[in-house]
Amino acid sequence: MSESIFLDIKIPNETGYLRLLGKIGEYLAQSLESYPGDREELAYHINLVLTEAMANAIQHTADAKRSEALHVTLRVENRKLTIKVYDQGQGFDFSNLPEPHPSCLAEHGRGIFIIKTLMDRVSYRKYDGGHVLEMEKVLF
Amino acid sequence: MLTTIESRDAVTLIQIQEERLDAHNSSDLKGQMLTLFEEGKNNMVVDLQGVRFVDSSGLGALVSGFKNASARNGNLKLCGLQPQVESMFELTRLHRVFEIFPDSTQALDSFQE
């Protein structure tokens, strides 16, 4: 795989744009012609993790920052996809999220679990007054 | 959210006419289900045949409906899951919570048993 792609996206901080960001990720995955796995499955997963990450960032945006665009980057380089989603809020407890159990009928709390399951490396750290959720997927 | 809601005997069939069930429209679905519960319609089938994509918020809305139905001595069953949608239920283990049927006929019939 020799592709090198970098997308730098500013998108309104509204759930109405989840579909657009998800589709961008989907198209990016479908364009990775040398990806040896199931590209349609990869496309679905990238759509999903972008949707979850953006919805999470919207949820955790401080009220004073609501009018500002969300910043998202997608980079394909060295056989690896790296997605960064920046939020402007107080953040959340990333490391202490339980795995869903069938007897747990919570209505929330599955998004980060889904991201951690579908991506190879996930981190969440402070960045420039907010936080960045960084997700990596090895593509070979 | 676009849905078609029909009453079949004592069961309400909700067909979701959206390609995506996500954080943008899942609260609409929760609201529509709550209205039905308030009308005393406690047995439901949610038909996901047209849904190609579901995120954790969409799953949360269905869990909310399931809990509300159970609390009212009813049930909420699912049908028509596309393969990628079904994989989300398996990933989050929710396939062990819901009764899931291939199509709405079988889901509706299951309430007669």
Interface residues (C-beta under 8 A of the other chain):
Chain A: T15 G16 L18 R19 G22 E41 Y44 N47 L48 T51 E52 A55 I58 P100 H101 P102 L105 A106 E107 H108 G109 R110 G111 F113 I114 T117
Chain B: R20 D22 A23 H24 F53 D55 S56 S57 L59 G60 A61 V63 S64 F66 K67 Q84 M88 L91 T92 R93 L94 R96 V97
